[in-house]
Each structure stands twice: as C-alpha cells, then as structure tokens.
C-alpha cells in the first residue's frame, strides 16, 4: 500500500524578538560610526575655512576636502596646502596653511619674496599683495615652516608662539573646495 505524500509545509520565518531587533540596530550604528572614524582618521576629512589667513587662495567659510593618506607614507612638499594642529592649542580646530620650508632649510622673506637657503623661489599661487620681511629662520629636522597666503593677516610659523611645526602636527593635504558649489575647484600647488 502506497502512502500519499503530503505537500511540504512552508516553514514560517521565526519573528525576531524585540531584543534581537534592538541589538541589530545598535550594531548598524556601531559599524557606521567605526567606518566614519576610519574614513576621517586615515582617508579624508571635510574642513571649513575659518578666517582670512589663506586669501586669495581660500575664502572664509569655504568647505574643503583634505586627504590624509597622502602623508601616511609620504611627507609634505613645498607649497602643499595642509591642515595642521598648532602647538599649545587644544581647541579641536585645524589650521589651514601652506608649507613653505622643509626640514633643514633656511627661510627668508624680503619684500614678500621667498628665499630658501639664499636662493629665490618663485611663489606661483594666489596670495594677497605684501612686502613682508622675515628671517633668516632655519627649520629644525622633522619640522615644517608653514604660512598663510595672506601674509599680512596670518598667525603662522613666523609667530614665536607657533614656530615651525613638527611633522606629526600636519594632518592632511587639502585637495579640493566643495562648497559653495559655485566656487568648487581642485586645489593645485
């Protein structure tokens, strides 16, 4: 005698408990926060310009993207626009400046013209007109001399409270302006 096969019963998915649902949502937020942390720490960071020290290159309230991976394995080069921390400040704000002097170099400004180790260096970027005089100043090994493009209104390495920055204080390389959209652009040295 043959038995008739019963149609296979559809198994219902067990419903998730409230605890399980809450746990899954918490895990989504933890993973998202971890990814955001990794991106901001090692890949790139959005930064807002605060002030006029980088005129005419960057304007107050522009938003930029600074890449961080550039300097994980390499070092800043002359005229890179960088985001950096300043010594003895704990305000959580990055400063935006331009690398002018590299480790071991002697920097001088005569009537706004840049001299590195006594040799004139052309500054081919938009900066405010100035007749700044400074130096000579020898950059210590492992340090970088940074200045704003608005030499008349920039608290930078010329200020004894700032001085040349240790390499670890340079956090990222400014690559582009993203806001306002009408002024979006790729930054070139």
Protein Blocks (a to p, Z undefined) as FASTA:
>chain_A
ZZddddddddddddddfklmmmmmmmmmmmmmmmmmmmmmmmcccdddedjklcckbcgh
iacdddfklmmmmccdehiacddddehiaehpacddddfbdghiacddeehiaceehiac
dddbdddddfddedjddddehiacdddfblmlccdfklmklopcdfklpnbdcfbdfbdf
klgccddZZ
